Amino acid sequence: MRENLSAWNDTIVALATAPGLGAIAVIRLSGKDAIQILNTVFPSKDLSLAKTHTAHVGKLVEGTRVIDEVVVTLYRAPKSYTGEEVVEISCHGSPFIQDSILQVMIHAGARMAKPGEFTQRAFLNGKLDLTQAEAVADLIASNTEASRKAALYNLKGGFSSDLQLMREKLIKFSALIELELDFSQEDVAFANKKELEILVQQLQLKTQHLLDSFLLGNVIKNGVQVAIVGKPNAGKSTLLNALLNENRALVSEVPGTTRDTVEEFLNIQGVLYKLIDTAGIRNQTEDAIEQMGIDKSKEKIIAADIVIALFDVNSTSIDQIQQWQTDIGKDKIILVGNKTDLADTVHLKMFENISDIVFIAAKNKHNIAELENKITEKAIGDGLKREGTIVTNARHVASLKKLLFALNDVETGLIQNVTGDLLALDIRQALHYLGTITGEITNEDQLDFIFSKFCIGK
């Protein structure tokens, strides 16, 4: 359906590198007149005679004025990113030069590209499917090794291959059932219903596996919120500084120093964590400002994905630790005993019957690496070692859920031995939802929304 969505006949231009001062900037044109437009301002060579994937050095001029000496790279249709005639101009990185070239291109017949329009044209010209196109944006936005790897896997077509295989198998059975309907008067069976039932069960498992991967995918794409909580003077700010390896939070021996939350980002083993140093929580305080900080800390505990419950091993009771486990929940709490450098054996022995406590000395940065491993284990387990597709896009999740419902309907129809026309209808519904993920089934409004979130120039 892509070819019916839009028929662009114009040529677009945009800055493909980040705006601002730099050594080199790249300006990209795409469209049927891209080479012709550039030829009017590039007298050094007749680019219409040049081969694809070639680079040419020369002056870019406007009348008698030389704008810059540039390198022009040609990518002829269909062997280009967009599938159209594409020209990239590598110029000097002066913002004035960049703007001058853009204005010359517009005056010569190009128009400014909309956000994501180059990638949108690549999709409509069949160079990418929609999951790959969205992976382009994810790759540009990636800020950790894990998010880069997930986006690159999808860009290379890993997710698309999974979906295409599912689609091909369903289409095969759908065609056989449709064929049976054409010969309904002959009472001929072309489709093996038992084989279809086995296939549907396999597809249900595959779809559920993809849906389950979103828990990890969401972590990879959006990061993990980690709240550091505990009583005043437990060493929360010292721990934050130790994890960040810098003096970010104010540290004092006076309890209640942290009045508001302090938030910083930390990359641990390829995953982004938002660390939140909260105000110390105690039952009573006469300081109204401190109380506001305590109330805010409690809100952060509820919103956090992981809660580091930090306690002073020299002054915390077992009852207090057990209360934290109950209030916060064992699934998201990490118990961390601090100030072990000041503790004696008797104090530490108190905690030997409580499992999963990480003992540290934040001031000396002792055992911080073990705590980082514990945070990673709590957030993603061994998820980064898994092979295959990791779903990171909420749009894909919505379609996968609808796909699973449709597959369940097919399975129910097979069990209840419904007529072929009803079975074919359910299979077509499943194929529809598969198509919405890859873009084989879509509409122009949806595409405009997806690509509007891209960078201009990509």
N, C-alpha and C positions, 0 to 999 in steps of 0.2 A: 504493500500500500504506500510505500514511501514516495514513489514517483508521482502520485496524485496529490501529495500534500502541498507542494509548492513548485513553482517553475521560475526560478530566478534567472534572469537574462542579463543582469547588470554585473558590474565589477566592483568589488569592495576592497577597501584599504584600511589598515590599522597598524599601529605600533605593536610589534610582537614582543619586544623586550620591555622591561619595567620603565615607566616614565622617570624623567630626571636626568641629571648629569651622569655620564659614564664614558668609558673609553670607546665603546662601539654600541650602536643601536641597530635594530633590524626592523624594517618596515615591510609588511607583507601585502601583496595584492593577489586576489583570486577572482577569476571570472573569464568569460570568453574573450574580453578585450584587454586582459592584463598586459600581454606582451605588446600589443598595438599601442596602448596608452604609454607604456614606458619608452617605446621607440621614439615617441615625439619629443622626449626630453633627454635622450641618451644617444648623442650623435656618434659616439665612438664606434658603434657596430650595429648592423642591422640584426636585431635580435629575432626577427621573424624567420631568419635562416639558420639560427643556432639550434643545436640538438638539446634534448632534455638532459637534465642533471649536469649542466655545465655552468661555469662561473666566468664572469667577464668584468674586467677592470676598465673604468672610464669615468668621464666627468658627467655629472648631472647638471643640466642647464635649464634656464628659463629665459628664452630669447638670447640676449648676449651676456646674461649674468650667469656665472658659474656658481652653483649652490654648494657643491661638494664633489670630491673624488670618491667614488664608491665601488663596491663589488656587487655585481648583480648575479644572482643565481636563478637559473630557470628550471622549472619542473613542469613539463608538458603533460596535458591531459592524455590518458587517464592516470598516468604514473606520478601522481602528486597526492598530497595529504587530503585535499578536498575532492580530488577527481577532476578538477578543472585546471585551466591554465593558471599556474601560480608563479609569481615572481617575488623574490626576496631581495631587498636592497639593504646591504650592510654599509652604514654610513658612520661618520664620526658622531660621538654621543652627546653633542651639544643640543640642549633642548630647543634652541633657536633653529638649528639645522633640521632637527626632527620635524618641527612644526612647518618649516618651509617646504620640505619634501612632501609632507602630507597635503599641504595646500596646493602644491603644484599637481599632485596626482588627482586631487578633487577637481581642480580647474580643467584637467585634461579628460575628465569623464568618469572617474571613479567616485564612489560615495563611501563615507565612513561606515565601517562594519559595526553591527550591533554586538553586544556581549555574546560570545560563544558562536558567532555566525560561521566562522571557518569550520568549526567542528560540526555544526548543524548541517552544513553543505556536504561534509564528508559522510555524514550519516545518510542524508537523502540520496547521495550518489553511490551508496552501497559500499563505501570504503570501510565503514565501521558499523556495527549494530549499536543499539542504544546502550547496552551494558558497557560496551567498550568506550563509547563516547562519554558516558558518565565517569568511567574510570580515568579518562583524561583529566577531568576536573579534580578528581580525588588525588591523582598523582601530583598535580600542581599544588594542591593544598596539603599534601602529606608533610608532617613535621616530625615523624619518627621513622625508624627503620621498619617497624612492623606495618605502619600505614603505607609506606612506600612499596613494600613487597606485596601487600594485598591488592593495592591499586594496579601495580604492574602485572600481576597475575591475571586480573580481569581485562586489562588493556590488551594483553596477548591473546585473549579469547578463551581463557580457561573456563569462566562461568558460562560463556556463550556455548562452548562445546557441550557442557553438561546439559544445558537446556535444549540444544539442537538434537542431541541423542534421544532425550525424552520425547521431543516433538515428533521425530521420525518414526519412533515405535508406535506412538498413538495414531499417527496419520495412517500407518499401514493397516491397523485394525479398523480404523474408521472407514477406510476405503472398502475393505472387505464387507463390513456391515452395510454400507451404502449399496454395494453390489448385490447383496442379498435382497435388499428392498426392491431393486430393479427386477429381480426374478422371484418376487414374492409369490406369484401364482404357480411357480414351478416347485415350490417347497425345497429349495436347494440351500445348503449351508456351506458358506465359504469360510466363515470365521470360526476358529476353535475357541469356544467360550471359556474353556478351562485355561488355555494359554493366556487369554485376555485377562482372566482373573489373577493369574500369577504376575503378569506384567503390571497390572494396576497396583498390586501389593508392593511390588518393587519400586514403582514410581511414588507411592505413598511414603515408603521408607526414605527414598532419596529426597523428596520434598521436605519431610520432617527434619532430615539431617541438615539440609540447607537452612531451614528456619532456626534450628538449634544453634547453628554457627553464628547467628546474628548477635548472640550474647557476647561472644568474643569479638565479632566485627564491630559492634558498637563501642567496645572498650578501645579497640585499635584506632577507630576513627575519631572518637570524641574524648578519649582519656578516662581517667578514674578519679573521682573525688575522694580524698583521704582526709578525714578530720582527726586532728591530734587533740585529745581531751584528757582531762585529769584534774586533780585538786590543785589549788594554787601552790606554786613553788615545787611542783613535781618535776620540772625541767622541760616543759613543752617547748618553749622558745629555744632552749639549748639544743633540743633534739632537732628542731626545724633547721637551725643553723648547721648542725652536724650533717644532716641529709643533703643540704644544699652546698655544703663545704664553703660557706661564707657567713659572715655576721649580718644576717638579714633582719632578724628579730631582736628587739631590745631584751637584754637579759639582766635580771637583778635578783638579789636575795630577798627582796621585799615581796611578800605574797600579794597577788592582785595587780602586778605590774602591767600585764597585758589586759587592756580594757576592751579592745575590739579585735575582731578576727584579722589575721595576717595571712594573705594567700600568695603562694608562689607555685611555679611549675617545675617539675623535675622529671627527667627522662631516665627511667630505670629499665635496662635490658630491652630497649626499643619500644617501650610503652610510655605514654605521657601521663603523669600523675599531677593532679592539682592538690597541693598540700595546704591544709587550712589549720593554722595555729590559733586555737580558740582561747578565750578568757578562761581562767581557772574556775572550776565549778565547786562551790561550797554551799552549804544549806542556808546560811544567814550572812548578810552583810548590810551594814548601815549606809554604805556608799551607793547612792542612786546610780551613778555612772557605771560602777562595777556591776551592779545588778542588771543593767541593760546589756552589758557584755555577756553576763552569764545566760541571760534569756536568749541572746543571739547564738551562743554556743550550743544551746539545746536544739535550736532550729537547724544548725549545721549538722548535728548528730543524725537527725532524722533524714536530712537530704543526702548525706554522704553514702558512697558505695562501700567504703571501708572505714572503720573507726579504730584508731590506735588509742587504746586506753592505757595511758602512761601513769605509773605509780612509783612512789618512793619505796623501795624494798625495806627501808629502815623504819617506816612509820605506818604502813598500810596493813590492814587486817584482812584475813581470808574472807570474812563476811562481806567486806567492801568489794572485793574482786568478784565474788559470786553474785553480788547484787548487780554489778556492771554486766556480767554475762547474761543475767536475766533481762535487764532493762534494754540493753543494746541488741542482744541476740548473738549466739555463737557463730552464726553464718557470716557476720560481717565484722566481728570484733577481733582485734589482735591485742593480746595482753602483753605489755612491755614493762618489765621491772627495771627501773633506773637507779642510778647511784650505787651500783654494785661495788664500786671502788671504795665506798665508805662503809660497806656492810661487813658484818662478821658471819661466820659459818652458821651460827644459831639462827640468825634472821633469814638467811637464804634457805635453811632447812625447812622453814615453815611452809614453803611453796612447793615442796617436792611432790605433793600429791595432786597438784593442779598441772595438767598437761598443757602444752603449747604456749608456754610463757617464754618470751625472748628476753634475756637479761642483758642489759647494756650499761655502759657508763657514758652518757651523752657528752659530758664535758671533755672526756678524753677520746671520744669517738670510738670507744671500744665496742666491738660486735655490731657496728652499724651495717656492715655487709650482710650479716645474717638476717637483720631486720629487713633489709631491701629484698632479700630472697623470699622472706615470709610474705611481704607485701605482694610480690609477683605471684607467688603460689596462690594467695587468697584471691587475687584479681583474675588470673587467667589460667592457673594451673600449668599444664604443659601444652597449652593451646597453640603456642607459636611454633611448636614442632610438628603440628598436623599438616598433612599434605592436602591439596585440593582447594576448592572454593571456600572462601570465608565471606559471607554476605555482610556488607557494611552499609547498604542503602535501604532506608525505610520504605521507599517506593517498591523496591523488590520484595520486601517482606510482606507488604500489603497484598501484592499479586500472588505471592507464594501461598499465603493463607487462603485466598480464594481458589487457587489451584487445588489445594488439599481438599477443600470442601467439594469441589467438582469431582475429584477422584473418588471421594467417599460416596458420592452419588452414583458414580459408575459402578462401584463395588456393590452398593445396595441393589442397583438395578440387575446386576448379574445374579445376585443371591435370590432375588425375587422373580427372576426369569421374566423381566419386562420385555415388551415388544422391541424389535430392532430399531424402529423409528425413535422411540424414547431413549434407547441406549445411545444411538448415534447423536442425539441432541446433547446428552450429558458429555460425551467425548468431545464434541465441538466446543462445548463450554470450557472444558479443560484446555483445549488447544488455544482458545481465545486468551485465557489468562497467561499461558506461556508466551503468546505473541505480544502481550502488553509489556512483558519484561524486556524482550529483545527489540521491541519497536516494530515488529511486523504488523501489529495491531496498535494503532495510535491515532492521534488527531493533532492538528496544527496548534491548537491552544495548549495542549499538553507539552508539545515540543518547545514552544515559545517559553513556557514556564521553566522547563528543565534547563534550556540553554541560556536563559536570562541570568542564571546564577554563575555563569562562566566569566572568565576575564575577557575584556575587549582585546582582540588580537589573537584569541585562541578559539 
